[in-house]
């Protein structure tokens, strides 16, 4: 390990009482303790899974620094393209990754419930007031999280070119914030679907409170069971739950549900360096059945579905900034989270939020916004309409013919 640590300094107290210092430079120092031989063996054999478990269970304790500092050191020294090493279990998981993503409707419902039905009260501890649980658009470094999430919703609205009374399907509508924005701000008629009962209840209550229940309908439904057609389709932060075996079915369904002159926007986390397997700790504790796709996996399914890709925008560090703010708010409310659950749960979510931020800041994760249509002329000829006021917006190509 002493030859692998090139950046930073790591001191480890081992369970046999020995102490080692691994230093590439002395700019920063971290001190951790591994509390048993059992945890040491597990971490050596399968670090991707066991290290997070050890932190959750108290098998690894941090004496100097915090979990973000430690994971940042790991990213800098072990997870760069030059330094990345794969354990034997990691090779097996990648070989069998499709089996872990067999998200049939019943299993997809269970997977969604595992993450999203842990309680709306918990998510209110760290999300913005609108409960946006996806990458915000940080246009201004001084903007609040609420401002950045509103900017994201406005950008999506522009990419969809929504007009009053357009019918919109929101696949994976969460707590309803985007659907309510499109109905209230853009006067669309929106149908939102989710697999989370708690999200559904909150979304319905919000629609009624905001007197938008006449324009928005929310359902507990799988995207594969929708049969109507829509002027616009939007999906934000849901494609990561589809699973690679179902990419073709997903985009075939988008094609069936989208009207001939319609526009769809898929907002998803993606990989920049090609296909891989889901981190086993994330798959076990946070997002069972989830998978973050590479563009090289998405594009063939879109092409076979007969859809045109009209625009792709890559939001690179925006999610890192969003996660940074989520983790700050989470820390402010850690005591409340512990009262809702326990200290183990707090450590689990701290590990998740810190690791996720670093995967966007230093890893190969980004956010892709993919604009789709059945016609080449469904959107204006240039992207100026995304940045200009409504009265200056360039008209679609078909209107110029």
TORZA-414269 format. One record per residue (C-alpha): x, y, z; residue in one letter; residue number from 1. Coordinates in steps of 0.05 Angstrom, whole numbers. Example, Ala and Ser with C-alpha at 12.3 -4.5 7.8 and 13.67 -1.06 7.14 Angstrom:
// residues 2
xx=246 yy=-90 zz=156 code=A pos=1
xx=273 yy=-21 zz=143 code=S pos=2
//
This chain:
// residues 401
xx=0 yy=0 zz=0 code=X pos=1
xx=58 yy=47 zz=14 code=X pos=2
xx=74 yy=49 zz=-61 code=X pos=3
xx=0 yy=61 zz=-79 code=X pos=4
xx=-12 yy=122 zz=-35 code=X pos=5
xx=15 yy=178 zz=-79 code=X pos=6
xx=-29 yy=234 zz=-53 code=X pos=7
xx=-43 yy=247 zz=20 code=X pos=8
xx=-25 yy=210 zz=83 code=X pos=9
xx=-61 yy=152 zz=115 code=X pos=10
xx=-47 yy=123 zz=184 code=X pos=11
xx=-78 yy=55 zz=200 code=X pos=12
xx=-83 yy=22 zz=268 code=X pos=13
xx=-90 yy=-53 zz=256 code=X pos=14
xx=-129 yy=-101 zz=301 code=X pos=15
xx=-64 yy=-135 zz=324 code=X pos=16
xx=-41 yy=-70 zz=355 code=X pos=17
xx=8 yy=-52 zz=300 code=X pos=18
xx=9 yy=17 zz=269 code=X pos=19
xx=29 yy=37 zz=198 code=X pos=20
xx=35 yy=103 zz=162 code=X pos=21
xx=26 yy=107 zz=87 code=X pos=22
xx=47 yy=174 zz=58 code=X pos=23
xx=53 yy=200 zz=-13 code=X pos=24
xx=59 yy=271 zz=13 code=X pos=25
xx=46 yy=305 zz=79 code=X pos=26
xx=-6 yy=355 zz=57 code=X pos=27
xx=-62 yy=320 zz=93 code=X pos=28
xx=-67 yy=266 zz=146 code=X pos=29
xx=-120 yy=214 zz=161 code=X pos=30
xx=-121 yy=164 zz=217 code=X pos=31
xx=-167 yy=103 zz=218 code=X pos=32
xx=-174 yy=41 zz=261 code=X pos=33
xx=-194 yy=-29 zz=237 code=X pos=34
xx=-225 yy=-61 zz=297 code=X pos=35
xx=-221 yy=-136 zz=282 code=X pos=36
xx=-185 yy=-187 zz=241 code=X pos=37
xx=-252 yy=-207 zz=212 code=X pos=38
xx=-264 yy=-138 zz=183 code=X pos=39
xx=-192 yy=-134 zz=158 code=X pos=40
xx=-200 yy=-200 zz=120 code=X pos=41
xx=-266 yy=-178 zz=90 code=X pos=42
xx=-239 yy=-112 zz=67 code=X pos=43
xx=-179 yy=-144 zz=34 code=X pos=44
xx=-221 yy=-197 zz=-2 code=X pos=45
xx=-277 yy=-151 zz=-26 code=X pos=46
xx=-263 yy=-78 zz=-12 code=X pos=47
xx=-320 yy=-51 zz=-56 code=X pos=48
xx=-372 yy=-83 zz=-11 code=X pos=49
xx=-338 yy=-94 zz=56 code=X pos=50
xx=-308 yy=-25 zz=67 code=X pos=51
xx=-376 yy=9 zz=67 code=X pos=52
xx=-404 yy=-45 zz=112 code=X pos=53
xx=-345 yy=-38 zz=160 code=X pos=54
xx=-357 yy=37 zz=165 code=X pos=55
xx=-432 yy=26 zz=177 code=X pos=56
xx=-421 yy=-27 zz=230 code=X pos=57
xx=-364 yy=6 zz=267 code=X pos=58
xx=-312 yy=-43 zz=241 code=X pos=59
xx=-273 yy=17 zz=214 code=X pos=60
xx=-270 yy=80 zz=255 code=X pos=61
xx=-240 yy=147 zz=234 code=X pos=62
xx=-197 yy=180 zz=287 code=X pos=63
xx=-174 yy=239 zz=246 code=X pos=64
xx=-214 yy=269 zz=188 code=X pos=65
xx=-282 yy=243 zz=165 code=X pos=66
xx=-311 yy=194 zz=116 code=X pos=67
xx=-309 yy=244 zz=59 code=X pos=68
xx=-235 yy=257 zz=70 code=X pos=69
xx=-221 yy=182 zz=71 code=X pos=70
xx=-261 yy=167 zz=8 code=X pos=71
xx=-229 yy=226 zz=-27 code=X pos=72
xx=-160 yy=196 zz=-12 code=X pos=73
xx=-185 yy=129 zz=-38 code=X pos=74
xx=-210 yy=161 zz=-102 code=X pos=75
xx=-145 yy=198 zz=-112 code=X pos=76
xx=-101 yy=137 zz=-103 code=X pos=77
xx=-141 yy=75 zz=-120 code=X pos=78
xx=-199 yy=93 zz=-165 code=X pos=79
xx=-166 yy=135 zz=-219 code=X pos=80
xx=-159 yy=101 zz=-287 code=X pos=81
xx=-85 yy=90 zz=-273 code=X pos=82
xx=-93 yy=65 zz=-203 code=X pos=83
xx=-158 yy=25 zz=-205 code=X pos=84
xx=-153 yy=-48 zz=-183 code=X pos=85
xx=-208 yy=-101 zz=-189 code=X pos=86
xx=-218 yy=-155 zz=-137 code=X pos=87
xx=-240 yy=-225 zz=-157 code=X pos=88
xx=-312 yy=-213 zz=-132 code=X pos=89
xx=-314 yy=-150 zz=-175 code=X pos=90
xx=-299 yy=-191 zz=-238 code=X pos=91
xx=-353 yy=-240 zz=-219 code=X pos=92
xx=-404 yy=-185 zz=-207 code=X pos=93
xx=-390 yy=-153 zz=-274 code=X pos=94
xx=-398 yy=-220 zz=-309 code=X pos=95
xx=-465 yy=-231 zz=-276 code=X pos=96
xx=-490 yy=-159 zz=-275 code=X pos=97
xx=-551 yy=-173 zz=-318 code=X pos=98
xx=-577 yy=-223 zz=-267 code=X pos=99
xx=-577 yy=-170 zz=-213 code=X pos=100
xx=-619 yy=-124 zz=-257 code=X pos=101
xx=-677 yy=-170 zz=-274 code=X pos=102
xx=-727 yy=-117 zz=-255 code=X pos=103
xx=-793 yy=-149 zz=-271 code=X pos=104
xx=-852 yy=-106 zz=-249 code=X pos=105
xx=-860 yy=-139 zz=-181 code=X pos=106
xx=-786 yy=-134 zz=-166 code=X pos=107
xx=-782 yy=-63 zz=-191 code=X pos=108
xx=-836 yy=-45 zz=-142 code=X pos=109
xx=-798 yy=-77 zz=-84 code=X pos=110
xx=-733 yy=-42 zz=-105 code=X pos=111
xx=-767 yy=26 zz=-107 code=X pos=112
xx=-799 yy=14 zz=-39 code=X pos=113
xx=-732 yy=-4 zz=-9 code=X pos=114
xx=-705 yy=65 zz=-23 code=X pos=115
xx=-763 yy=113 zz=-30 code=X pos=116
xx=-812 yy=86 zz=22 code=X pos=117
xx=-766 yy=96 zz=82 code=X pos=118
xx=-806 yy=158 zz=99 code=X pos=119
xx=-820 yy=226 zz=69 code=X pos=120
xx=-800 yy=258 zz=135 code=X pos=121
xx=-729 yy=233 zz=125 code=X pos=122
xx=-722 yy=262 zz=55 code=X pos=123
xx=-747 yy=329 zz=80 code=X pos=124
xx=-685 yy=332 zz=125 code=X pos=125
xx=-638 yy=346 zz=67 code=X pos=126
xx=-675 yy=358 zz=1 code=X pos=127
xx=-700 yy=426 zz=-22 code=X pos=128
xx=-770 yy=449 zz=-6 code=X pos=129
xx=-797 yy=419 zz=-71 code=X pos=130
xx=-767 yy=350 zz=-54 code=X pos=131
xx=-726 yy=347 zz=-118 code=X pos=132
xx=-684 yy=284 zz=-112 code=X pos=133
xx=-641 yy=292 zz=-174 code=X pos=134
xx=-585 yy=335 zz=-201 code=X pos=135
xx=-597 yy=410 zz=-196 code=X pos=136
xx=-573 yy=461 zz=-246 code=X pos=137
xx=-521 yy=505 zz=-211 code=X pos=138
xx=-519 yy=565 zz=-257 code=X pos=139
xx=-495 yy=612 zz=-203 code=X pos=140
xx=-445 yy=592 zz=-148 code=X pos=141
xx=-484 yy=635 zz=-99 code=X pos=142
xx=-551 yy=604 zz=-115 code=X pos=143
xx=-588 yy=565 zz=-61 code=X pos=144
xx=-607 yy=492 zz=-72 code=X pos=145
xx=-679 yy=515 zz=-83 code=X pos=146
xx=-655 yy=563 zz=-137 code=X pos=147
xx=-613 yy=509 zz=-171 code=X pos=148
xx=-671 yy=459 zz=-171 code=X pos=149
xx=-718 yy=511 zz=-200 code=X pos=150
xx=-667 yy=525 zz=-254 code=X pos=151
xx=-666 yy=450 zz=-270 code=X pos=152
xx=-742 yy=448 zz=-276 code=X pos=153
xx=-743 yy=510 zz=-320 code=X pos=154
xx=-689 yy=480 zz=-365 code=X pos=155
xx=-728 yy=416 zz=-373 code=X pos=156
xx=-791 yy=455 zz=-389 code=X pos=157
xx=-754 yy=492 zz=-445 code=X pos=158
xx=-725 yy=428 zz=-474 code=X pos=159
xx=-795 yy=398 zz=-476 code=X pos=160
xx=-823 yy=461 zz=-511 code=X pos=161
xx=-887 yy=453 zz=-471 code=X pos=162
xx=-949 yy=492 zz=-493 code=X pos=163
xx=-1013 yy=501 zz=-453 code=X pos=164
xx=-1055 yy=437 zz=-449 code=X pos=165
xx=-1000 yy=393 zz=-476 code=X pos=166
xx=-1008 yy=323 zz=-447 code=X pos=167
xx=-945 yy=303 zz=-408 code=X pos=168
xx=-925 yy=236 zz=-379 code=X pos=169
xx=-875 yy=241 zz=-321 code=X pos=170
xx=-843 yy=172 zz=-312 code=X pos=171
xx=-816 yy=167 zz=-242 code=X pos=172
xx=-849 yy=230 zz=-217 code=X pos=173
xx=-822 yy=226 zz=-146 code=X pos=174
xx=-858 yy=272 zz=-98 code=X pos=175
xx=-890 yy=308 zz=-156 code=X pos=176
xx=-849 yy=372 zz=-159 code=X pos=177
xx=-833 yy=372 zz=-233 code=X pos=178
xx=-904 yy=351 zz=-252 code=X pos=179
xx=-934 yy=407 zz=-210 code=X pos=180
xx=-885 yy=457 zz=-241 code=X pos=181
xx=-904 yy=437 zz=-312 code=X pos=182
xx=-978 yy=440 zz=-294 code=X pos=183
xx=-975 yy=506 zz=-256 code=X pos=184
xx=-921 yy=544 zz=-293 code=X pos=185
xx=-933 yy=516 zz=-364 code=X pos=186
xx=-1007 yy=499 zz=-359 code=X pos=187
xx=-995 yy=428 zz=-383 code=X pos=188
xx=-1039 yy=368 zz=-366 code=X pos=189
xx=-992 yy=319 zz=-331 code=X pos=190
xx=-996 yy=247 zz=-311 code=X pos=191
xx=-943 yy=226 zz=-261 code=X pos=192
xx=-926 yy=154 zz=-245 code=X pos=193
xx=-884 yy=125 zz=-188 code=X pos=194
xx=-873 yy=58 zz=-155 code=X pos=195
xx=-867 yy=89 zz=-85 code=X pos=196
xx=-931 yy=91 zz=-43 code=X pos=197
xx=-903 yy=146 zz=1 code=X pos=198
xx=-883 yy=189 zz=-58 code=X pos=199
xx=-952 yy=179 zz=-88 code=X pos=200
xx=-988 yy=201 zz=-25 code=X pos=201
xx=-945 yy=263 zz=-18 code=X pos=202
xx=-953 yy=282 zz=-91 code=X pos=203
xx=-1029 yy=275 zz=-89 code=X pos=204
xx=-1032 yy=317 zz=-25 code=X pos=205
xx=-989 yy=371 zz=-57 code=X pos=206
xx=-1032 yy=373 zz=-120 code=X pos=207
xx=-1094 yy=383 zz=-79 code=X pos=208
xx=-1062 yy=435 zz=-34 code=X pos=209
xx=-1037 yy=475 zz=-95 code=X pos=210
xx=-1105 yy=466 zz=-129 code=X pos=211
xx=-1073 yy=432 zz=-188 code=X pos=212
xx=-1108 yy=365 zz=-179 code=X pos=213
xx=-1150 yy=382 zz=-240 code=X pos=214
xx=-1088 yy=386 zz=-284 code=X pos=215
xx=-1044 yy=333 zz=-252 code=X pos=216
xx=-1059 yy=260 zz=-238 code=X pos=217
xx=-1012 yy=215 zz=-200 code=X pos=218
xx=-1013 yy=139 zz=-202 code=X pos=219
xx=-976 yy=80 zz=-172 code=X pos=220
xx=-958 yy=47 zz=-238 code=X pos=221
xx=-901 yy=15 zz=-277 code=X pos=222
xx=-881 yy=50 zz=-341 code=X pos=223
xx=-890 yy=-15 zz=-379 code=X pos=224
xx=-965 yy=-15 zz=-365 code=X pos=225
xx=-981 yy=54 zz=-393 code=X pos=226
xx=-1021 yy=53 zz=-458 code=X pos=227
xx=-1042 yy=126 zz=-474 code=X pos=228
xx=-1003 yy=172 zz=-520 code=X pos=229
xx=-974 yy=239 zz=-499 code=X pos=230
xx=-948 yy=304 zz=-529 code=X pos=231
xx=-889 yy=303 zz=-482 code=X pos=232
xx=-854 yy=250 zz=-440 code=X pos=233
xx=-804 yy=266 zz=-386 code=X pos=234
xx=-765 yy=220 zz=-340 code=X pos=235
xx=-717 yy=249 zz=-288 code=X pos=236
xx=-673 yy=204 zz=-246 code=X pos=237
xx=-714 yy=141 zz=-262 code=X pos=238
xx=-675 yy=109 zz=-319 code=X pos=239
xx=-622 yy=87 zz=-269 code=X pos=240
xx=-674 yy=39 zz=-241 code=X pos=241
xx=-692 yy=7 zz=-308 code=X pos=242
xx=-635 yy=-43 zz=-312 code=X pos=243
xx=-593 yy=-59 zz=-374 code=X pos=244
xx=-636 yy=-119 zz=-395 code=X pos=245
xx=-695 yy=-72 zz=-403 code=X pos=246
xx=-664 yy=-14 zz=-441 code=X pos=247
xx=-696 yy=-35 zz=-506 code=X pos=248
xx=-764 yy=-46 zz=-475 code=X pos=249
xx=-760 yy=22 zz=-442 code=X pos=250
xx=-745 yy=61 zz=-506 code=X pos=251
xx=-794 yy=20 zz=-547 code=X pos=252
xx=-847 yy=41 zz=-496 code=X pos=253
xx=-825 yy=114 zz=-502 code=X pos=254
xx=-833 yy=108 zz=-577 code=X pos=255
xx=-903 yy=77 zz=-571 code=X pos=256
xx=-927 yy=129 zz=-521 code=X pos=257
xx=-899 yy=190 zz=-556 code=X pos=258
xx=-943 yy=225 zz=-607 code=X pos=259
xx=-914 yy=235 zz=-677 code=X pos=260
xx=-897 yy=308 zz=-664 code=X pos=261
xx=-879 yy=296 zz=-591 code=X pos=262
xx=-815 yy=308 zz=-552 code=X pos=263
xx=-785 yy=265 zz=-496 code=X pos=264
xx=-730 yy=283 zz=-447 code=X pos=265
xx=-691 yy=230 zz=-409 code=X pos=266
xx=-649 yy=257 zz=-351 code=X pos=267
xx=-604 yy=203 zz=-323 code=X pos=268
xx=-539 yy=192 zz=-287 code=X pos=269
xx=-489 yy=161 zz=-335 code=X pos=270
xx=-419 yy=133 zz=-341 code=X pos=271
xx=-366 yy=168 zz=-382 code=X pos=272
xx=-319 yy=109 zz=-391 code=X pos=273
xx=-364 yy=53 zz=-416 code=X pos=274
xx=-405 yy=-3 zz=-386 code=X pos=275
xx=-390 yy=-30 zz=-317 code=X pos=276
xx=-425 yy=-63 zz=-257 code=X pos=277
xx=-462 yy=-29 zz=-201 code=X pos=278
xx=-422 yy=-19 zz=-138 code=X pos=279
xx=-442 yy=-78 zz=-94 code=X pos=280
xx=-450 yy=-35 zz=-31 code=X pos=281
xx=-497 yy=12 zz=-68 code=X pos=282
xx=-535 yy=-47 zz=-97 code=X pos=283
xx=-544 yy=-81 zz=-29 code=X pos=284
xx=-560 yy=-22 zz=15 code=X pos=285
xx=-583 yy=37 zz=-27 code=X pos=286
xx=-609 yy=21 zz=-97 code=X pos=287
xx=-623 yy=-54 zz=-108 code=X pos=288
xx=-632 yy=-69 zz=-181 code=X pos=289
xx=-602 yy=-3 zz=-202 code=X pos=290
xx=-551 yy=9 zz=-256 code=X pos=291
xx=-518 yy=72 zz=-283 code=X pos=292
xx=-512 yy=66 zz=-359 code=X pos=293
xx=-460 yy=89 zz=-409 code=X pos=294
xx=-482 yy=126 zz=-471 code=X pos=295
xx=-456 yy=67 zz=-512 code=X pos=296
xx=-509 yy=24 zz=-479 code=X pos=297
xx=-565 yy=74 zz=-486 code=X pos=298
xx=-557 yy=95 zz=-559 code=X pos=299
xx=-567 yy=28 zz=-593 code=X pos=300
xx=-634 yy=19 zz=-557 code=X pos=301
xx=-656 yy=89 zz=-578 code=X pos=302
xx=-637 yy=76 zz=-650 code=X pos=303
xx=-674 yy=9 zz=-652 code=X pos=304
xx=-736 yy=44 zz=-623 code=X pos=305
xx=-738 yy=90 zz=-683 code=X pos=306
xx=-726 yy=153 zz=-644 code=X pos=307
xx=-684 yy=213 zz=-664 code=X pos=308
xx=-633 yy=241 zz=-615 code=X pos=309
xx=-642 yy=316 zz=-622 code=X pos=310
xx=-597 yy=339 zz=-566 code=X pos=311
xx=-552 yy=312 zz=-511 code=X pos=312
xx=-527 yy=356 zz=-455 code=X pos=313
xx=-476 yy=331 zz=-405 code=X pos=314
xx=-482 yy=361 zz=-336 code=X pos=315
xx=-413 yy=345 zz=-309 code=X pos=316
xx=-401 yy=373 zz=-239 code=X pos=317
xx=-472 yy=397 zz=-225 code=X pos=318
xx=-490 yy=334 zz=-187 code=X pos=319
xx=-427 yy=338 zz=-145 code=X pos=320
xx=-450 yy=407 zz=-123 code=X pos=321
xx=-521 yy=382 zz=-109 code=X pos=322
xx=-495 yy=324 zz=-68 code=X pos=323
xx=-448 yy=369 zz=-30 code=X pos=324
xx=-507 yy=411 zz=-7 code=X pos=325
xx=-550 yy=350 zz=8 code=X pos=326
xx=-494 yy=323 zz=53 code=X pos=327
xx=-486 yy=390 zz=88 code=X pos=328
xx=-561 yy=392 zz=103 code=X pos=329
xx=-559 yy=318 zz=123 code=X pos=330
xx=-504 yy=333 zz=174 code=X pos=331
xx=-544 yy=391 zz=202 code=X pos=332
xx=-602 yy=343 zz=213 code=X pos=333
xx=-563 yy=280 zz=231 code=X pos=334
xx=-592 yy=278 zz=301 code=X pos=335
xx=-662 yy=279 zz=273 code=X pos=336
xx=-644 yy=223 zz=224 code=X pos=337
xx=-616 yy=182 zz=281 code=X pos=338
xx=-681 yy=191 zz=320 code=X pos=339
xx=-719 yy=166 zz=259 code=X pos=340
xx=-673 yy=106 zz=250 code=X pos=341
xx=-607 yy=95 zz=286 code=X pos=342
xx=-533 yy=113 zz=284 code=X pos=343
xx=-518 yy=57 zz=235 code=X pos=344
xx=-568 yy=86 zz=186 code=X pos=345
xx=-536 yy=155 zz=193 code=X pos=346
xx=-467 yy=126 zz=178 code=X pos=347
xx=-496 yy=88 zz=118 code=X pos=348
xx=-526 yy=151 zz=88 code=X pos=349
xx=-465 yy=193 zz=103 code=X pos=350
xx=-423 yy=141 zz=66 code=X pos=351
xx=-472 yy=141 zz=8 code=X pos=352
xx=-475 yy=217 zz=1 code=X pos=353
xx=-400 yy=227 zz=8 code=X pos=354
xx=-383 yy=170 zz=-41 code=X pos=355
xx=-435 yy=194 zz=-91 code=X pos=356
xx=-408 yy=265 zz=-91 code=X pos=357
xx=-337 yy=240 zz=-103 code=X pos=358
xx=-359 yy=194 zz=-159 code=X pos=359
xx=-383 yy=256 zz=-197 code=X pos=360
xx=-326 yy=301 zz=-175 code=X pos=361
xx=-268 yy=253 zz=-189 code=X pos=362
xx=-299 yy=192 zz=-221 code=X pos=363
xx=-332 yy=177 zz=-287 code=X pos=364
xx=-404 yy=195 zz=-268 code=X pos=365
xx=-442 yy=251 zz=-302 code=X pos=366
xx=-514 yy=268 zz=-317 code=X pos=367
xx=-540 yy=261 zz=-388 code=X pos=368
xx=-602 yy=298 zz=-413 code=X pos=369
xx=-623 yy=264 zz=-477 code=X pos=370
xx=-677 yy=298 zz=-520 code=X pos=371
xx=-715 yy=250 zz=-565 code=X pos=372
xx=-769 yy=255 zz=-618 code=X pos=373
xx=-799 yy=218 zz=-677 code=X pos=374
xx=-785 yy=275 zz=-725 code=X pos=375
xx=-722 yy=314 zz=-741 code=X pos=376
xx=-760 yy=379 zz=-741 code=X pos=377
xx=-794 yy=371 zz=-673 code=X pos=378
xx=-749 yy=425 zz=-643 code=X pos=379
xx=-719 yy=490 zz=-669 code=X pos=380
xx=-658 yy=488 zz=-714 code=X pos=381
xx=-610 yy=516 zz=-662 code=X pos=382
xx=-606 yy=513 zz=-586 code=X pos=383
xx=-620 yy=587 zz=-577 code=X pos=384
xx=-690 yy=572 zz=-552 code=X pos=385
xx=-660 yy=543 zz=-489 code=X pos=386
xx=-628 yy=609 zz=-469 code=X pos=387
xx=-676 yy=662 zz=-494 code=X pos=388
xx=-741 yy=688 zz=-466 code=X pos=389
xx=-806 yy=658 zz=-492 code=X pos=390
xx=-823 yy=717 zz=-537 code=X pos=391
xx=-755 yy=711 zz=-572 code=X pos=392
xx=-756 yy=635 zz=-580 code=X pos=393
xx=-738 yy=608 zz=-648 code=X pos=394
xx=-796 yy=571 zz=-680 code=X pos=395
xx=-790 yy=497 zz=-699 code=X pos=396
xx=-765 yy=481 zz=-768 code=X pos=397
xx=-832 yy=455 zz=-793 code=X pos=398
xx=-865 yy=522 zz=-780 code=X pos=399
xx=-814 yy=555 zz=-826 code=X pos=400
xx=-828 yy=510 zz=-886 code=X pos=401
//
